[in-house]
């Protein structure tokens, strides 16, 4: 998964998203807090300010 941001005050950002999933499967599947903790190592690092 990619992530990006716009820090420019004088420009707008437009995003185009293409999502694909297996036929018959939901596009979005929510996970609980425990699964989020188990997958923490897979997340992209957040910039520090």
N, C-alpha and C positions, 0 to 999 in steps of 0.2 A: 504494500500500500504506500502510495506517495502522499506527502503532505507539503503544503506551501502556504505562504502568507503574503500580504501586501502591506508594506510599511510606508508606502508613499502617500502623503497627505493630499497631493495634487493629481493623483491618478486613480482610476477605478480598476478593479480586477473583474474579469469574467472567467468563469470556469466551465469547462465542458466535461461531463462525467459520463463514462460508458460503464455500465454495470452488466455483468453476465452471471448467470447461475445455472445450475443443473435443472433440467426440466422436472417439474413437479415438486421442486424444493422452494421454500420461501426465500424471497430476496433478502430479507432481514431476519436475523435470528438473535434474540437477546440472550445475554449470558448473565449469570449471577456474580456476586462479589467474589466468591471463592474461585471461580474460573478466571476472573480478571486477575486475581493474585497469581494464579498458576501460569498465566501467560504474560506476566509483567516483563519478562526477559525478551519478549518478542517485539515490544513497542519501540518506536523510534525515539531516540533521545530528544528531550526538550531543550531548547537553547536557554542558557542562563544569562540573566541581565545584571 
